[in-house]
Amino acid sequence: MLHRPAANRRIVSRALILCAATALWLAAAAPANAQFAFNTFITQGEATTGWVNDTDTPPGATDQLSLQLFVNGSSSQDFDDAARALFTGLPADPPADAPSFYFKVSTAGASGGSVRFLIRFSDGGNGELRPLTLQAGQWTFVDGAGPNWDTSGGSCGFQPDLTYSQVLACHSGAQIASVEILNDSGWLFPGGFSVLVDNISYAGVTLSGPAAPVETSSVTLTQLSGDVVVRVPQSVGGQAPPIGSASGSVARLKGTATLPLGSVIDSTTGRARLFARRGNRQQVGNFSDGRFRVRQAEDGEVLLTLRGKLDCGARSSGARAEASATRRRLWGSSRGRFRTRGSYSSGSVRGTKWLTVDRCNGTLTVVREGIVQVHDYGTGDRVLVRAGQSYFARAAG
């Protein structure tokens, strides 16, 4: 197996520390009774990730979804690209049974260390399960019980070609801090290196697709076209993040992902479909041309708050103020209960196509189909805006 050169590992050390700290916190925030499950994605540089449709499924697959990790290295010296899938619901003590997974690539050759299953331990060390070679166009089973592990830290330092039980012995007494699957071998295959992963098994659970949305807890997002970027808050679970304050983890989405409430979705140059549960019903909306934070009220209504900077200082006037206002807007088309929130009004919709635009002097709601009930924060009025109409809630003063 061709490894990333040691000198180049230092180039990405800060990014790895950031990801490790984020993963450590996510594991700590998991409920005690949770089971092994997908948590979130992180991408760095030119990379995308998500659950995608693939009709060529591995043995034992329960659906046609596979986890895609894509990196696009510009050259053999580009070590800045990585796509990661993080998991949660992990037991504190390492399970006795080794993990395993299937993967498929379109390129044959040395693996470069990707795709790999990475366990971080509480002693600061880690264990990495990785394939030695890549076979193009076919599903390959990676059995964690074999001598396919590298370990670092703990009582052994760096040791290659170990079994899972030997890795655990090197970290005797340590607990699991985090688990992830990653692809960071774009440097080995410049121009694009994609890996599909499926049937990820650990701690008695096999994962083969994203989790369904849970009312007042999570939503599911699918990238339909263009660029869709998601930022997952580090404060998931109600605890303070250990690093980066409100920065969270960022991923360029390709396919589908389950997101915790509080996530920020950037569809400024793309189009995304959002799924949410309300009782036994599924609510769905398509959103584009904007950036928004998603939450859900106790009654199941999905709340979309426009995000982005509005330069509304004293020096902003005329064309500049109008241009900056276009930075915060959102087109939506939905079925179910959704509400968009701007600075000066909110609009409640059911089966509607509408546009919300935040400006320095007010919030504009334009309805193309259906009806939107607008709540004007300044006047307190609630106004029904029908197809072909618009309403402008003015800023005070």
N, C-alpha and C positions, 0 to 999 in steps of 0.2 A: 504494500500500500504506500502511495506517495503522500507524505504528510506536508502540511503547510510548514515552511521553513521556520526554525525557532526565532530567528531575528524578526520575522514578519509577525509572529504571534504578539510581539510587544507592540506593534503598530495598533492592534485592535484591543490592547489590554484595557484601556479605559472603557470602551464599549462593553467588553465582557464583564467588567466590574459592575457597570450600570445594570446590565441585564441580570447579573447574579443577585444584586441587591433587590431589584424589583421582584425577581422570582422568589427570593427568600421571604420577602414581605407577603407576597401572594400566598405562599404556602402557610405562613403563620396565620393569615386571615381566614383560612378555610375552616368551616365548621368541623367540630370534633367527630361528628357522625357521618361526614361526607365520604363518598367513595371516589376512586380515581376517575377523573373526567377532564375533558378539554376545558381550558380556562381562557386564554387569549393568545393573540399573535403579536410578534414584534418584527419589524423589518428595519434594516440598515442599508443605506446606499441604494443602488439600483436593484430592488428586490420586491417581489409580490408574494402573497400567500393567501390561502383560503381553501374551503372545501369545494371541489369541482366535480362535474359529472364525468364519468368514465365508464363506458359500457364494457370494457375489458377488465373485469373485476378479478381479484385474487381468490383462491379457494376459501370458502367459508364466509365470504362477504354477504352482508344482509341487505345491501343497497348498492346503488351505482355511484356513490360519492366516495372520493378519495381526497386526502390532504395533499395539496400541491405547495411545494416550496421552490420558488424560482429566484435565481440570482443571475445578474447580467454583468459579469466582470469585463472591463474594457481591455485588460491586458493581463499577462502573467504576473504583473507587479501590482495588480489591483486587489487588495485584501480587505476592502472596506464594505463589501456587500454580504449580507446575511439575511436569511429568512428563518424565523423561529416560531414554533408552536409550544406554548407553555401549558402545563397541566396542574390540576389542583386535586383536593380530596385525598391527599397522600397520608399513609400511616406514618407515625413518628419513627418507628423502628422499621428498618428495611425488610420487606417481605422475603421469605426464604426462597420462593420461586422466582426464577430469572425472568426478565421482560423479553418480549420478542415483537417483531413487526415484519410486514411485507413492504417492499419498495420496488419501484419500476422507474427506469431512466431511458432516455432516447440515445444516450451516448455510451459507448463501451470504453473501457480503459481502467486506469487506476482510480481509486475512489477519492483520493485527496482528503480522506477523513469524513466525507459526507456521503450519504446522510447518516447521522449518528444520534443515538439515544444517550442523553447526558444526565447523569445523576450528580447533583451537588450535595455534599455532606456537611454536617454542622461543624466538622473540624477544619473546614476550609478547603478540603481536597475534593476530588471528583472521580467518577468512573465513566468511561465512554465506550459504548457498544457500537461498533462500526463494521461495515463490510470491507473486505480487502480489495475486491475488484467489482467492476460494473459490467453487467450483461445487458445490452441494449434491447428494448422492446419486450421484456419478459418480467413477470413478477418473481422476485427473489425473496426467500424467507431468511430472516436473520434471527438465529436462535441464540438467545442470551446465555444459554447453558454451556455453550462451547467456549474455547479460548480466543474469543474475539474482543476482549476488553483491554483498554489502556487505563491506568490509574495514575493519579498524581496526588501528592500530599499524604496525610495520614502517617502511618508507621513505615511505609514502603518507599516513599518518594515516587519518582516516575518509574513505572514498570509496564511494559507492553505484553500483549498476548497472554492475558490472564483469564481465568474463568470468573463467573459472577461470584461464586463462593470465595475465591481468593481475593477479589476486590473488597468484599465485605470484611474479610479478615484484616485487610490493610487499614480499614476504617472501623475497627472494633470499638463498640460503645458509642459511635457517632450516629446521629439521627439523619433522616432525609431532610434536606433544606428545600430542594426543588428538583423538578424533572422537566426536561424539554427535549424536543426533537428539532434538529437544525440542519440547514444546508448553508455552508459558507465556502464552497469550492468553486466559485465563479472564476477565481484566478487560474484554475487548472483548465477550465473550458471557456475561454473568452468568447463573448458573443451570445451567451445564454445557456444556462444549465438548469434544467427542470427535473425535479424529483417528485414522484407520487408515492405517498405512504398510506397504508391501510392496515386494518386489523392490528392495532396497537394494543398489546396485552401487557398488563402489569397489575399487581395487587389483586388478582382474581377477577379483573374486569377487562373486556376487549372493546375497544372503541373503533367504530367504523363510519362515523358521521358526526355532524354537529348536534348538540343538544337542542331540543325543542324550546321555544321561548316560554318563560314562566311569568305569569301575571305579577306585576309590581316588582319584578326582579330582573328580568332580562328580555331582550328582543333578538330577532334574527334579521340579519341584513345580507342582501344579495347585490353584488355589483352587476348592473345590467350593461353599462357601456362607459367608456372614458375612464378617467382617474377617480377613484373613490378612496379616500384616506380616512382612517378611523383613529381616534385617540381614546384609549381606555383609561379612566381615572385610576390612580394608585390608591384612592381612598375607598375602593370597593370593600365592603364588609364593615364599614364604619370605623376603621382605624386610621390613624394618621400615617401617611407614607413616610418611609425612612429616608428618602432622597428626593431631590428635584421638586419638592413641594407639589404644585399642581400640574406638573408636566405630564405625568402618565406615560404609558407606552403607546407608540405609534406604529401603525401598519398600513401599507398600501394593499388594498384588498383586491383579490382576484377570485371570484366565486362567492362563497357564503361563509358567514361567521356568526356565532352567537355572541352578543355583546351585553355586558351589564348595563343597567340603567345609569345614567350620568355620562355615558360615552358621547363624544363629539364626532359628528359625521361631516366630512367635507366632500360635497358633491358639486363643487363649483364648476368643475370641468368634466363632470360625469353624471351618471344617472343611477340611482340606487332604489331597491325595493325593500321596504321595512315590514316585518311581520311581528304582530303582538297578539297576546291572548287576552280575551275578556270573557270570563266564565268559560263556557264550552264553545265559544265562537272565536274564529280567527279574524283579526283585523289586518288589512294590508294597505299600504300606500306607496306610491312611486314619487321620488323626490329628486330634484335637480336644481342646478344653478344657484346653489347656496350652501351654507355651513350652519349646522344646528346641533344643539344638545338635546338628547332624548331622555325623557322621564315618563312615568306613568302614575296617574292619580289612583287613589284607592278604589274609585268606581270603574276603573279600567280605561278611562280616557287617556290617550297618548298625547303627551305634551312636548312640543317641539319649539325650543327657544332659539331664535336667530342669534348667531355668533359672528364675530368679526369686528374689527375696529372701525368706528365712525369718528372721523376727525372733525369734531364739532366745537373746536376752540374758538376764541374770540376773533381770531384772524381768518376763520373759514367763512367764506361768503361766495355768492354767485356761482360760477361754473365749478369752482373747486369744491364747494359744499355739495353740489349736485353730483359731481363725479365720485366723491367719497361715499355718498349715500348708496351708490350702486354696489358697494362692497358687501352690503348686508341685505340679502333677499333670498327668497325660496319659492320655487314652484312646487306644487303638490297636487296629486290626484289620488283619492283614497276611497276605501270602502270600510266603514266602521267609524268609531269615534276618535277624532283627532282634533287637536287645538294647536295653532301656531301662536307664538308670543313674540311681539315686537316690543320696542321701547314704550310706545304710547297706546297700544291696543293689543287685544288678542282676538283670534277668530276661531269659533267652534264649528266644525264641519262634520257632515255625514254624507258620504257619497258625492264628493264635490271635486272640481278642478279649480284651483285658485292660486293667486300669487300674493305674497306678503313682502313688502319692501319697507325697510327702515330708512328714514331720512333724518337729517339733523333737526328738521322742523316738524316731524310727525311720522306716523306709520300709515302706509297705503295698503288697502286690501282690494284686490281686483278679482272678480268672480267670472269664470268662463262657463262653468256648468254647475247646476245645483244651487244651494243656498248656504251662505255663511252668516252666522250670528256674530257680529263684531261687538266686543266690549270696549268702549272708549274709556280709557283710564282717566282722562282729564275731565270729562263731563259726567261720567258714570252711566251714560246711556248704553243701551243694548239695541243694536240696529240690525235688521235683517237685510242682507245684501244679496240680491238675486243675480242670475246669469246675465251678463252684459252690463252690470253695474259695478261701481267702485265706491269706496268710502275712505276718507282721509281723516285720521284722528290727529289733531294738531297738538304740538308740544305747548305746554303752558307758557304764557308770556309771549 
